[in-house]
């Protein structure tokens, strides 16, 4: 998906030297600042049906791992534990504080219909509980959304 974010508000986490130079360190596509919120975006073409339990569980775990790694890396940077990676972020993002970070986590599913994502959202809210509790994030901060919704939010281009 082509993204619709100003470069001065965009951190290409997936492309950072730390991530590309570390085997098995999976991260979302990007992080950006929107309305003073830290928006973490993972994009997928599709999602397995919840009825295919094994594939769906693997999918949930992969996305959870990516969001967990992103939150850990962001907070390591903002707490100045990883100042080298912090310097790779856009200037506006470097100024975010750990205590002031207000997160939004989006899974953009390009081929999904809105009605398909109800069960996906419920499953993710359960799968992501440990992240919500650890980082004190409301479960409403996560949403699996369609490409149409991502366009409305200004995250992707048509």
GINOR-V66103 format. One record per residue. N is the residue number from 1. SS is DSSP state (H for helix, E for strand, C for the rest). PHI is phi as a letter, one per 30 degrees, with the letter a starting at -180 (* if undefined). D_LAST is the distance of its C-alpha to the last C-alpha in Angstrom with 2 decimals. Layout:
<<N;SS;PHI;D_LAST> <N;SS;PHI;D_LAST>>
This chain:
<<1;C;*;8.79> <2;C;d;7.94> <3;E;c;9.16> <4;C;c;9.12> <5;C;b;12.91> <6;C;d;15.79> <7;H;e;18.02> <8;H;d;21.02> <9;H;b;19.86> <10;E;c;18.67> <11;E;c;21.07> <12;C;d;20.09> <13;H;e;22.63> <14;H;d;22.10> <15;H;c;22.97> <16;C;d;25.99> <17;H;d;29.38> <18;H;d;30.78> <19;H;d;28.30> <20;H;d;28.26> <21;C;c;32.03> <22;C;c;32.73> <23;C;d;33.00> <24;C;i;31.50> <25;C;c;29.81> <26;C;c;26.43> <27;C;b;23.89> <28;C;d;20.35> <29;C;d;17.50> <30;E;a;17.95> <31;E;b;19.54> <32;E;b;18.70> <33;E;c;20.41> <34;E;b;18.99> <35;C;h;21.53> <36;C;i;24.29> <37;E;c;23.07> <38;E;c;22.67> <39;E;c;19.39> <40;E;c;19.58> <41;E;b;16.56> <42;E;c;17.02> <43;E;b;14.37> <44;E;b;15.59> <45;C;d;14.62> <46;C;b;17.18> <47;C;b;20.20> <48;C;d;23.74> <49;C;d;25.42> <50;C;e;27.79> <51;C;d;30.57> <52;C;d;30.51> <53;H;e;32.13> <54;H;d;32.66> <55;H;d;29.15> <56;H;d;27.66> <57;H;d;30.14> <58;H;e;29.33> <59;H;d;25.60> <60;H;e;26.55> <61;H;d;28.91> <62;H;d;26.51> <63;H;d;23.90> <64;H;e;26.85> <65;H;e;28.22> <66;H;d;25.05> <67;H;d;24.91> <68;H;d;28.71> <69;H;d;28.66> <70;H;d;26.04> <71;H;d;28.15> <72;H;d;31.30> <73;H;d;30.06> <74;H;e;28.65> <75;H;d;31.90> <76;H;d;34.02> <77;H;d;32.47> <78;H;d;32.81> <79;C;d;36.36> <80;C;i;37.11> <81;C;d;38.09> <82;C;b;35.62> <83;H;d;35.66> <84;H;d;34.64> <85;H;d;31.23> <86;H;e;31.01> <87;C;d;31.37> <88;C;d;28.24> <89;C;d;26.12> <90;C;e;24.83> <91;H;e;27.68> <92;H;d;26.33> <93;H;d;25.85> <94;H;d;29.37> <95;C;d;30.78> <96;C;d;29.64> <97;C;c;32.73> <98;C;e;33.23> <99;C;d;34.79> <100;C;c;32.16> <101;C;d;29.04> <102;C;c;27.05> <103;E;c;24.64> <104;E;b;21.50> <105;E;c;20.67> <106;E;b;17.38> <107;E;c;16.88> <108;E;c;13.29> <109;E;c;13.83> <110;C;e;10.97> <111;C;c;13.12> <112;C;d;15.00> <113;C;c;15.91> <114;H;e;17.03> <115;H;d;20.64> <116;H;d;20.72> <117;H;d;20.11> <118;H;e;23.21> <119;H;d;25.58> <120;H;d;23.39> <121;H;d;23.35> <122;H;d;27.09> <123;H;d;27.83> <124;H;d;26.03> <125;H;d;27.82> <126;H;d;31.01> <127;H;d;30.16> <128;C;c;29.17> <129;H;e;32.28> <130;H;d;34.06> <131;H;d;31.29> <132;H;d;31.18> <133;H;d;34.96> <134;H;d;35.34> <135;H;c;32.93> <136;C;h;33.60> <137;C;c;30.03> <138;C;d;29.60> <139;H;d;28.18> <140;H;d;25.77> <141;H;d;24.05> <142;E;c;22.46> <143;E;b;19.70> <144;E;d;18.00> <145;E;b;14.69> <146;E;d;12.05> <147;H;d;8.40> <148;H;e;8.18> <149;H;d;10.80> <150;H;d;9.40> <151;H;d;6.54> <152;H;d;9.72> <153;C;d;11.70> <154;C;i;9.81> <155;C;c;9.98> <156;E;b;6.68> <157;C;d;3.78> <158;C;d;0.00>>
